Amino acid sequence: MIVNKSMFPVQTGFSAITNMNQRMSTLQVQLATGEKATSLAELGNNRSLSLSIRQRQASIEGYTNSISTVQLRLSVLDSAISRLDTIESEARTSATPGDYGTGDINLGTQPKLSQARLDEVVTLLNSDINGRYLFAGSATEQKPVASIDKLLDGDGTKAGFKTVAAERKAADLGADGMGRLTSTTAGTTVSLAEDGTHPFGIKLSTISTTSAAVTTTAPTGTPAALSVQFSSQPIAGETVTMGFALPDGSTGSITLKAVQGTAGEGEFSIGATEADTAAAFGTALNSSIRDFSATTLDAASSFAAADMFFPGPGETAMRVAGPPYTNSTALVPATAEDTVQWYTGTTSSDPRASVTARVEDGTVVSYGVEANEDGLTQMVRTLAVMSIASFPSEDETSHARFDAMASRQMGRIGESHNSEDSSIEMIGVQLGMAQATTAQSADRHSVYGAQMDNLLTDVEQVSTEEVAMEMLALQTRLQASYQITASLSQLTLVNYIR
């Protein structure tokens, strides 16, 4: 035993050298890969932390990709809404009552301009990104709005807006152009009555007079009727005024003034007797109602037809029951088989919530838009009405009809509606808030992602400088260990005696 073994613990030395060799191999792999370990098992206690960090990084990457998609869609929506707002502003100011232009040029250009604007509006409402339509709510696979040709002219057997508007005008004006009113004169009394119980034409609302010689009876009954009785002769300049409710929800009135001698427009002659005055009043009333029907009622009927053909949220497209239409007494629902459906997307109580995206834990962005929202629908309606209008110079009613159309267009898309929910301006504000939310989330993900990267680097990666220094130190120790082990392995009693 003395001869074959030295006093040096060889086994322990070999074990230490083996461990250093293994450590050197590990350091070589770390230097080559920059990673602390080649498997989770080698990370030891840090493997749970590594898995947790990587899971969080995957979540951040998913949110970042979602934000990128949402921001692209919001950018396109923002551009479309901005242009729609501009078109609305242009339409609002392009037609002004009394502004006919030099040589009445505005009467000829306004319908063409409106049709061009309507065409652009339809194109914007059909905006898409890679086949995903942005103004269709959650029904993103198909165009939400029919083409302008189909909207105005129809599609085969399906009626377009021109047909629906013509039917509505016929029903509102009636066969005699009296707005579905009937006038009778009996002695000193003139009576005016609605021709039935239905939604068409002029509805009697109020009556008043400035003459003590005239007795008026307010509209009563179903259908409503009123009367004007001349108990004595009125004085020149005294008036009788009748107020009406119109099909589009607006109101209007006719005022007739008593005059001596020949009566002009809006006047009636004081006759030799009360009965003669009543007869003159009745004739003037009929003429005024026809003029009113051909101008103000005509415009109101066009906008009522637009309300029927372009239904908003929760509304149903309607048609006039018929033919015949001039004496129709009812509206009936339009069907997809007989009428072009202007909007085929979804309709929600909260359009913004129809399309959502989660951009952060606990943060959901809502950015859906539906083309039939109130602000958008009103603009489509007004542009469609002006698109099919005609104001020929030889038609003596053109100026009055233009004024009636322009005033209604200004009222429907006026700036007073900007603060209403679902107006174009409010849609833009809500989408802007969604853009701001996604941008803020993206910034937070960027900062948090960088923190996760740094933390994962500390857990999984090594410093090449530190590894290189440790390898040099380990190499020195290995060399020394080899030399000492080699020397001591020769240190035996025999060699010593020798």
C-alpha positions in Angstrom: 0.0 0.0 0.0 2.8 2.3 0.8 4.5 1.5 -2.5 1.4 1.9 -4.7 -0.2 4.9 -3.1 1.0 8.4 -2.2 -0.3 10.5 0.6 -2.0 12.8 -2.1 -5.9 12.3 -2.4 -5.8 11.4 -6.1 -9.6 10.6 -6.3 -10.5 13.9 -4.9 -8.2 15.7 -7.3 -9.6 13.9 -10.3 -13.1 14.7 -9.2 -12.2 18.4 -9.0 -10.5 18.4 -12.4 -13.6 16.6 -13.9 -15.9 19.3 -12.5 -13.6 22.0 -13.9 -13.7 20.3 -17.3 -17.5 20.2 -17.2 -17.6 23.8 -16.2 -15.3 24.7 -19.0 -17.5 22.9 -21.5 -20.5 24.7 -20.1 -18.7 28.0 -20.5 -17.7 27.2 -24.0 -21.4 26.6 -24.9 -22.4 29.8 -23.2 -19.8 31.8 -25.0 -20.9 30.4 -28.3 -24.7 30.8 -27.8 -24.9 33.6 -25.3 -27.4 31.6 -23.4 -27.1 30.4 -19.8 -28.7 27.0 -20.6 -29.7 24.9 -23.5 -32.8 23.6 -21.7 -35.3 24.7 -19.1 -34.0 22.0 -16.7 -30.5 23.6 -16.8 -32.0 26.9 -15.6 -32.9 25.4 -12.3 -35.0 27.7 -10.1 -35.2 30.3 -12.8 -37.2 28.2 -15.2 -40.6 29.2 -13.7 -39.6 32.9 -14.0 -38.4 32.3 -17.6 -41.7 30.7 -18.6 -43.7 33.4 -17.0 -41.8 36.1 -18.8 -42.1 34.4 -22.1 -45.8 34.0 -21.7 -46.1 37.7 -20.9 -44.0 38.5 -24.0 -46.3 36.4 -26.2 -49.3 38.3 -24.8 -47.7 41.6 -25.5 -46.9 40.5 -29.0 -50.5 39.5 -29.6 -51.8 42.8 -28.3 -49.2 44.7 -30.5 -50.4 42.9 -33.6 -54.0 43.6 -32.8 -53.2 47.3 -32.2 -51.4 47.5 -35.5 -54.5 46.1 -37.3 -56.9 48.4 -35.4 -54.7 51.4 -36.0 -54.8 50.7 -39.8 -58.5 50.4 -39.8 -59.0 53.5 -37.6 -56.7 55.5 -39.9 -58.9 54.6 -43.0 -62.0 55.3 -41.0 -60.6 58.7 -39.9 -59.9 59.7 -43.5 -63.4 58.6 -44.6 -65.2 60.4 -41.8 -63.2 63.5 -42.4 -64.1 63.5 -46.0 -67.8 62.8 -45.2 -67.8 65.8 -42.9 -66.4 68.0 -45.6 -69.0 66.8 -48.1 -71.7 67.5 -45.5 -70.4 71.0 -45.1 -70.3 71.6 -48.8 -73.8 70.3 -49.3 -75.0 72.4 -46.4 -73.8 75.7 -48.0 -74.2 74.9 -51.7 -78.0 75.3 -51.8 -79.4 78.4 -50.1 -83.0 79.6 -50.5 -83.0 82.6 -52.8 -79.5 82.0 -54.1 -80.2 81.0 -57.7 -77.0 82.2 -59.2 -76.4 84.2 -62.3 -78.9 83.2 -64.9 -80.4 80.7 -62.4 -77.3 78.6 -62.9 -77.6 77.0 -59.4 -80.9 75.5 -60.4 -79.2 73.5 -63.1 -75.9 72.6 -61.3 -77.3 71.7 -57.9 -78.8 68.3 -58.8 -75.6 67.3 -60.7 -73.4 68.4 -57.8 -75.6 66.5 -55.4 -75.4 63.4 -57.5 -71.6 63.6 -57.6 -71.5 64.0 -53.9 -73.8 61.1 -53.3 -71.6 58.9 -55.5 -68.6 59.8 -53.4 -70.5 59.2 -50.2 -71.5 55.8 -51.4 -67.9 55.0 -52.3 -66.7 56.1 -48.9 -69.4 54.1 -47.1 -68.2 51.0 -49.0 -64.5 51.5 -47.9 -62.7 48.3 -47.2 -59.3 46.9 -46.1 -58.4 43.6 -47.7 -62.1 42.9 -48.3 -63.2 43.9 -44.8 -65.9 46.6 -45.1 -65.6 49.2 -42.4 -69.1 50.8 -42.5 -71.0 47.5 -42.3 -70.9 47.0 -38.5 -70.1 43.4 -37.8 -71.2 42.2 -41.3 -67.8 42.9 -42.8 -67.8 40.5 -45.7 -70.0 42.4 -48.2 -70.6 46.0 -49.3 -73.0 47.6 -46.9 -74.5 50.2 -49.4 -75.9 49.6 -52.9 -74.3 51.4 -55.9 -75.7 54.8 -56.7 -77.2 53.5 -60.0 -79.2 50.9 -58.1 -80.1 53.3 -55.4 -81.6 55.9 -57.8 -82.8 53.8 -60.8 -83.5 50.4 -59.3 -82.2 47.0 -60.1 -84.3 45.0 -62.5 -87.7 44.5 -61.0 -86.6 46.2 -57.8 -87.6 49.8 -57.5 -85.1 52.5 -56.8 -85.5 55.9 -55.1 -86.9 57.7 -58.2 -89.8 55.2 -58.4 -90.5 55.4 -54.7 -90.4 59.2 -54.7 -92.7 59.4 -57.7 -95.2 57.1 -56.0 -95.1 59.2 -52.9 -95.6 62.5 -54.7 -98.6 61.1 -56.5 -100.1 60.0 -53.2 -99.4 63.4 -51.5 -100.5 65.6 -54.3 -103.6 63.7 -55.3 -105.3 63.6 -58.7 -106.3 67.3 -58.6 -103.1 68.7 -57.1 -104.9 69.9 -54.0 -102.7 67.9 -51.6 -105.5 65.5 -50.7 -107.8 68.3 -49.5 -111.3 69.1 -50.6 -112.8 72.6 -50.6 -116.5 73.5 -50.8 -118.3 76.8 -50.7 -121.9 77.1 -49.4 -123.4 80.5 -49.1 -121.1 82.5 -46.8 -119.1 79.6 -45.6 -116.0 78.0 -47.1 -115.1 74.5 -45.8 -111.7 72.7 -46.2 -111.3 69.0 -45.3 -108.9 66.2 -45.6 -110.1 63.6 -48.1 -109.6 60.6 -45.8 -107.7 59.1 -42.9 -104.3 58.3 -44.3 -100.6 59.5 -44.0 -100.6 61.4 -47.3 -100.9 65.0 -48.4 -101.6 68.2 -46.3 -102.9 67.8 -42.8 -105.0 70.6 -41.4 -103.4 72.1 -38.2 -104.5 75.6 -37.3 -106.6 78.5 -38.5 -106.6 82.2 -37.5 -107.9 85.5 -38.7 -107.3 89.2 -38.1 -110.9 90.1 -39.1 -113.8 90.5 -36.8 -116.1 89.8 -39.8 -114.7 86.3 -40.2 -115.7 83.4 -38.0 -113.3 80.4 -38.1 -113.7 76.9 -36.9 -110.5 75.1 -36.0 -109.7 71.7 -37.5 -111.8 68.9 -35.9 -112.9 65.4 -36.6 -111.4 62.4 -38.4 -110.6 63.2 -41.1 -110.1 66.8 -40.0 -112.1 69.7 -41.4 -112.2 73.5 -40.8 -114.4 76.3 -42.0 -114.3 80.0 -42.6 -117.6 82.0 -42.4 -118.1 85.6 -43.5 -120.7 87.0 -41.1 -120.0 90.5 -42.6 -117.6 92.1 -45.0 -114.0 92.1 -44.0 -111.9 95.2 -44.3 -109.1 95.4 -46.9 -105.8 94.2 -45.5 -107.4 91.8 -43.0 -106.2 88.2 -43.4 -107.0 84.5 -42.8 -104.2 82.1 -42.1 -104.3 78.3 -42.2 -101.5 76.2 -40.9 -100.6 72.7 -42.2 -98.6 69.7 -41.2 -96.6 68.2 -44.0 -95.5 64.6 -44.8 -91.8 65.1 -43.8 -92.7 66.4 -40.4 -92.4 70.0 -41.3 -95.1 72.7 -41.2 -96.4 75.3 -43.6 -99.1 77.9 -44.0 -101.2 79.8 -46.4 -102.3 83.4 -45.7 -105.0 85.1 -47.8 -105.5 88.9 -47.6 -108.7 90.7 -48.4 -108.4 93.4 -51.1 -110.7 95.8 -52.9 -110.8 95.2 -56.7 -108.8 92.6 -58.5 -107.0 90.1 -56.3 -103.4 89.0 -56.9 -101.5 86.0 -55.6 -102.4 85.3 -52.0 -105.3 87.7 -52.0 -109.1 87.5 -52.3 -111.5 90.2 -53.5 -114.2 91.7 -51.2 -117.4 91.1 -53.1 -120.7 92.9 -53.2 -122.2 90.5 -50.7 -120.8 88.2 -48.0 -121.6 85.3 -50.3 -119.6 86.8 -53.1 -116.7 87.4 -50.8 -116.9 83.8 -49.6 -116.9 82.6 -53.3 -113.9 84.7 -54.0 -112.2 83.4 -50.9 -112.9 79.8 -51.9 -111.4 80.4 -55.4 -108.3 82.0 -54.0 -107.9 79.3 -51.4 -108.0 76.6 -54.1 -105.4 78.4 -56.2 -103.2 78.9 -53.2 -103.4 75.3 -52.1 -102.5 74.1 -55.6 -99.5 76.5 -55.7 -98.5 75.3 -52.2 -98.8 71.7 -53.2 -96.7 72.2 -56.3 -93.9 73.8 -54.3 -93.7 73.3 -50.6 -95.7 70.0 -50.5 -93.7 68.7 -53.4 -90.4 69.2 -51.5 -91.9 67.8 -48.3 -93.1 64.7 -50.2 -89.6 64.1 -51.7 -88.0 64.1 -48.2 -90.8 61.9 -46.9 -90.0 59.5 -49.7 -86.3 59.6 -48.7 -87.3 58.7 -45.2 -89.2 55.7 -46.5 -86.5 54.5 -48.9 -83.5 55.1 -46.7 -84.6 53.8 -43.3 -82.4 54.5 -40.3 -81.7 52.3 -37.3 -84.9 50.5 -36.1 -86.9 51.7 -39.2 -88.5 49.7 -42.0 -88.4 50.7 -45.7 -91.9 51.6 -46.9 -93.8 51.9 -50.1 -97.1 53.6 -51.1 -99.8 51.0 -51.5 -101.0 50.9 -55.1 -101.4 51.4 -57.9 -103.3 53.6 -58.1 -101.3 56.0 -56.0 -103.2 59.3 -56.3 -105.9 58.0 -54.0 -103.8 55.6 -51.9 -104.6 55.4 -48.2 -101.8 53.3 -46.8 -98.1 52.6 -46.7 -96.8 49.0 -46.9 -93.4 47.6 -46.0 -91.0 47.3 -48.9 -89.5 43.9 -49.5 -86.1 42.8 -50.8 -87.9 41.4 -53.8 -89.6 44.6 -54.9 -87.3 47.4 -53.6 -83.6 48.0 -53.6 -82.3 47.7 -50.0 -80.0 50.7 -49.6 -78.1 49.3 -46.5 -77.4 45.6 -45.9 -75.0 45.8 -42.9 -75.9 45.2 -39.3 -77.9 47.5 -37.1 -77.0 47.8 -33.5 -78.2 49.9 -30.5 -74.5 50.8 -30.0 -72.8 50.8 -33.4 -69.4 51.4 -32.0 -69.7 48.1 -30.0 -70.4 46.1 -33.1 -66.7 45.8 -33.7 -64.2 45.5 -30.8 -60.6 44.6 -30.2 -58.8 43.9 -26.9 -55.6 45.9 -26.9 -54.6 45.4 -23.3 -55.6 43.5 -20.2 -58.9 45.0 -19.3 -58.9 47.4 -22.2 -61.3 46.9 -25.2 -61.5 49.4 -28.1 -64.8 49.8 -29.8 -64.6 51.1 -33.4 -67.6 49.8 -35.3 -69.4 52.1 -37.7 -72.7 51.4 -39.5 -73.6 53.3 -42.6 -77.3 53.7 -41.6 -76.4 55.8 -38.5 -78.6 58.9 -38.2 -76.0 61.5 -39.3 -74.9 59.4 -42.3 -78.4 58.5 -43.3 -79.6 62.1 -43.2 -76.8 63.1 -45.6 -77.6 60.3 -48.0 -81.3 61.2 -47.9 -80.8 64.9 -48.6 -78.2 64.3 -51.4 -80.6 61.7 -53.0 -83.5 64.1 -52.9 -81.5 66.9 -54.6 -80.0 64.4 -57.1 -83.3 63.5 -58.6 -84.8 67.1 -58.4 -85.3 69.1 -61.6 -85.7 72.9 -61.8 -86.3 73.8 -65.4 -86.2 77.5 -66.2 -89.6 77.3 -68.0 -91.3 76.0 -64.9 -92.7 78.9 -62.9 -92.6 76.8 -59.7 -88.8 76.1 -59.9 -87.7 78.9 -57.7 -90.2 78.1 -55.0 -89.4 74.4 -55.2 -85.7 75.1 -55.0 -86.2 77.3 -51.9 -88.3 74.6 -50.2 -85.7 71.9 -51.1 -82.8 74.0 -50.0 -84.3 75.0 -46.7 -85.1 71.4 -45.8 -81.6 70.3 -46.8 -80.0 72.9 -44.6 -82.3 71.9 -41.7 -81.5 68.2 -41.9 -77.8 68.5 -42.2 -77.3 71.8 -40.4 -74.6 72.3 -37.8 -77.2 72.3 -35.0 -77.1 68.5 -35.4 -73.4 68.2 -34.8 -73.7 67.4 -31.1 -76.3 64.7 -31.6 -75.4 61.1 -31.1 -74.4 59.3 -34.3 -73.8 62.6 -36.2 -70.8 62.5 -38.5 -69.0 64.8 -36.1 -69.7 62.6 -33.0 -68.7 59.5 -34.9 -65.4 61.2 -35.7 -64.9 62.1 -32.0 -65.6 58.6 -30.8 -63.2 57.1 -33.3 -60.6 59.6 -32.3 -61.0 58.4 -28.7 -60.4 54.9 -29.9 -57.3 56.0 -31.8 -56.0 57.7 -28.7 -56.7 54.6 -26.6 -54.8 52.3 -29.0 -51.9 54.6 -29.2 -51.6 54.8 -25.4 -51.8 51.0 -25.1 -49.1 50.7 -27.8 -46.8 53.0 -25.8 -47.4 51.0 -22.6 -46.7 47.7 -24.4 -43.5 49.1 -25.9 -42.2 50.1 -22.4 -43.4 47.0 -20.7 -42.0 44.8 -23.5 -38.6 46.4 -23.1 -38.7 45.7 -19.4 -39.6 42.0 -20.1 -36.8 41.7 -22.6 -34.3 43.0 -20.0 -35.6 40.7 -17.3 -35.4 37.7 -19.6 -31.9 38.7 -20.6 -30.9 38.6 -17.0 -32.5 35.2 -16.5 -31.4 33.4 -19.7 -28.5 35.1 -21.2 -24.9 35.6 -20.1 -22.3 38.3 -20.4 -19.6 37.2 -22.9 -17.0 39.3 -21.1 -17.7 37.6 -17.8 -17.7 34.1 -19.4 -14.4 34.8 -21.1 -12.8 36.0 -17.9 -14.1 33.0 -16.0 -12.8 30.6 -18.8 -9.3 32.2 -18.5 -9.3 31.8 -14.7 -10.6 28.2 -15.1 -8.0 27.5 -17.7 -5.2 28.6 -15.3 -6.6 26.5 -12.5 -6.9 23.5 -14.8 -3.3 23.9 -16.0 -2.1 24.1 -12.4 -4.1 21.2 -11.3 -2.8 19.0 -14.2 0.8 19.9 -13.4 0.5 19.3 -9.7 -1.5 16.1 -10.2 1.1 14.9 -12.7 4.0 15.6 -10.2 2.3 14.1 -7.2 1.4 11.0 -9.1 5.1 10.3 -9.3 5.7 10.9 -5.6 6.1 7.3 -4.2 8.4 5.9 -1.5 10.3 3.9 -4.1 10.9 7.0 -6.2 11.8 8.9 -3.1 14.4 6.2 -2.0 15.7 6.1 -5.5 
